[in-house]
């Protein structure tokens, strides 16, 4: 699996990413998240691979928005740098689902309190104390607001929420299907061949979803659509889908 954005990180973001993937507490929480979400509830993957996909896609969307002249919230409101917003996005995206290790219900809240010490300890290595605390609150906001029904109030939180919805391909449904946990989410995800994030023409971010059959429409509307609806960046995102054919024709999905 290609994690182009994560693999191209440099400077402080790279050092923090390297720390995350080696962190024993983080890895344990992600492992337990899959035991709870997949093993006990029959849900799709919520472990380390999901964390990497969401982080990679969130960073890609943040870069697209910045290139299109849309300032990240930490830059605009706290006089931070783009690198600071990149770090907030990386941490929030990678840790957003660790609360599944406690319970699926209100997992966004569980994720936030489990992430607090992890985020503070990492950020205080690279930033002065006040700035580390500022960035911590932004990370926790992004984690807490990635769940449907809670409006994201920052650009960083918005790209994380949408990126969470983009991890819906057949690869993610592999674990529950192998365990014979068939539901509409796993079957729908199994029909999605790939998701591509690009710069758009009418809106800054264009998400293209390629399907093997129409079952994937459920995943687009009910999962990705809901994430976009509550992300706070809905006006910056368009979604197109097509069933794989000899002559590809994309049709826009209304979210």
N, C-alpha and C positions, 0 to 999 in steps of 0.2 A: 504494500500500500504506500502511495506516494504522499509524504507530508512536506511538500515543497516549502511552504511558508515557515514551518517549524525548523526545517533543516537549513534555512537561509538566515536564521536569526544571528545577530552579532552583538557584541558588547554586553551590557547588563541583561537584556532580554535572553540572550543565549545562556549566560551563566545561571540565570534563574530557571530556565527550562531544564538545563542539565541537572540542577538541584532537585527539581520536581520529580523527574523520572527516576531519580535514585533514592528519594525520600521514603524511608521505611513506613512511616505513618501514612503518607499519601497512598502508597502502593497497597497497604493493608486495607485502608478504607475503600479503595476502588475494588479490591478483591471481594471484600464483604458486601459491597453494593451489588455485585453480580450474584453472590450467593442469595441475597435477599430478593433482588428484582427478577433474576432469571430462574434460579433454583427453586425458590419458594412461591413465586407469583407467576412464573411463566412469561415474563415480559422480555422485551428485546435487551440487547447488550447495554449495560450502563457502567462498564469497567474502563480499563486503561485505553483500549482502542477507541472507544467512544470519546473519552476525554481528549485524546490526540486529534481526532477528526474535528471535534467542535472547536478546539483551540486553533487548529490550522485554518478552518473556514472563517472563523471570527476575525482572525488577523488579516486574512485576505480581504474581507469586506471592509474592515477598518481602513486598510490602505487604499481601497478603491474610493471610499468616501472622502478621504483626505486629499487624494489626487484630484477629485472633482470639486474641491474647495469647501468641503463640509468639515468644520473643525470638531475634533473630539471634545467632549464636555470638560475633561480635566484640563485641557489646553485653554479652553474658553473661560471657564469659571474659576480655575485655581492657578492660572498662569504657569501651567506645566508644559512640558515638551511633548512632542509626538511620541518619543521613546517612552515617556512616562505612561501615556495612554496605551501604548503597546504592551507594557508590563501589566497594567491593570487588566487588559483584555486577556492576556495569556493566563494570568492567575485565576481570574474569574471563570474563564472557559474550562480550564483544566480541572478545577475543583468544584464545579457547579453541581455535580451529582453525587458527591461523596456522602451526602445525607441519606441516600438510599440504604446505606449500611445500618442505619437506625430503624427506618421504616419508610415505605413508599409514601404514606400519607404525610403531608406537609414536609416532604423531603427537602424542599428549597430552604425551609427554616433550619432543619437539621444540618444541611450543608453549610449554612452561614456560620453557625456557632462552632461546628467542627473545624472550619477553615480559619477561624480567627487567629489562634495561636500560630498556626502554620504560616499564614500570610505575614503577620507581624514579625515573626522571627526571621523570615527571609528578607523582608523589605528593610529592616533595621540594619542589615549587613551592608546595604548599598546606598541608603539615603539617611539624611539627618532625621532626628526623631519626629519632629512635627510633620515633615513631608511624608514619612513612612506611615504615620497615623492617618493623614489625609488620604493617601492612596489605599490604605486598608479599608476605610469606610466605602470608597468607591468600588473596591473589589467585592465587599460584602453586599453592597446594593445590587451589583450585577448578578451575583449568585442568587440572592433572595428573589429578584424580579424576573428570573428566567422562566418561572412557572406561569402558565396561562391564568389570566384573571388578575395579574399584578402588573401594572403598567411600568415599563422601563422608563426612567427619567434621564438617562444619559445615553450618549451615542455608544459608549463602550458596552453598556448593558444591552442595548438594542442589537448590536451585532452578535453578541453571545446568544441571545434568545433565538434569533433567526438561524444562527449556525447550528444550534441544538436541533432545530427542525430539519436541517439539511442532511443530517445523518439518518437516512431512511432507506438505504439501498438494501439489496438482497443479502449482502454480507452481514449486515447487522441482525438479520432475522435468522442467521445460521444456527446460533446457539439454541434458541427455543424450538426451532423446527427439528433439529437433531434430537432434542429431548421429547419430541412429539407433542409440543405445546402449540397447537394450532389455534390461532384466533385471528380476527380481522386485521390486527396490526401486523402480525408476523406474515400472514399470507399476502397482505397488501405490500409490505416492504419487500417481500420476495419477488415481486413483479417489477421492482424499480432497478434498472440496470446501472444507472449512474446519475450523479447530480453534478452539474458544472456551474461554477460561479464566474461571471464575466462582468466587464463593464457594459452598462446598458446605453441605449440611445435616448429613450424617453425618460428613464429613471437611472440613477447612478449604478445601481446593482441589478443585474439580470441573472436570475436563477433558472437554469434549463434542466428539466427532469426527463430522462429517457426511460420509457417503460417497455416491458415485454408484453404486457396486456393491460386492459383498462382497470384492473383491480387496484392499481397504484394510485388512481385518482382519489381514493379514500385517504390514503396517507398524505397526499398533497393538500387536500382541503382540510382534513380534520387535525392533522399534526402540524405540518409546515404553515398552513393557513392561520391556525390559531396562534402560533408563535409570532408570526408577522403582525397579526392583529394587535397583540399586546406589547410588541417590542418597543413602540415609540418611534420607530423608523419606517413605518409602513409606507410613507410617501416616497421613500427612497428605493423601494424594492418592487420589481416586477417578476412574475413567475410564468414560465412557458413550459408546456409538456407535450410530448408526442409518443405514440406507440411506434416502436422500431419498424420501419418499412424500407423498401428499396430506395424510395425518394422521400427523405425526411421532411416533414412539414410540422413546424411547431405551432401549437395553438395556445394563446394566452389564457391563463387561468385567473379568474376573478377571485381575489382574496377579500 
